[in-house]
Amino acid sequence: QVQLVESGGGLVQPGGSLRLSCAASGSMFGFNMGWYRQAPGKERELVASITSGERTSYADSVKGRFTIYRDNIKNTMYLQMNSLKPEDTAVYYCNAPRVYPSGTYYFNWGQGTQVTVSS
C-alpha cells in the first residue's frame, strides 16, 4: 500500500500563491493522480488531475489559476496555486484513483494539508 503525504499548505492572503507537494512512498509511475480538497461542511471534490501520460484536467473553479505536475523520478506530485481566493480554503489531499468496472479505488487518504486564504 502506497503512503501519500501532502505538504506545503498555509495561510495566504487573497491573490497569493502556494505550492503543494504530494510525496509517495513508492513509485507512482503508470498511475493517474489527482489533487482533491474538502472545505468545512462540504464534500471532497477533485480539483486537478494528471494522467500517467501527463495529460491534465482541472475543475472549472481553478482553471487558469492552478497547475498540476509530477516528477516520477522523485515520486512527487505538485499543485501550484496562484491567484488564490477565500473560496479555495480547504484541506487538500492527493491520491491515485484506479477505475475498474466495480468502482473507483483509492490508496489510504493522508492527513492532507490545510490551505487558508484570508486577509
Order of alpha helices (4+ residues) and beta strands (2+ residues): beta-beta-beta-beta-beta-beta-beta-beta-beta-beta-beta-beta
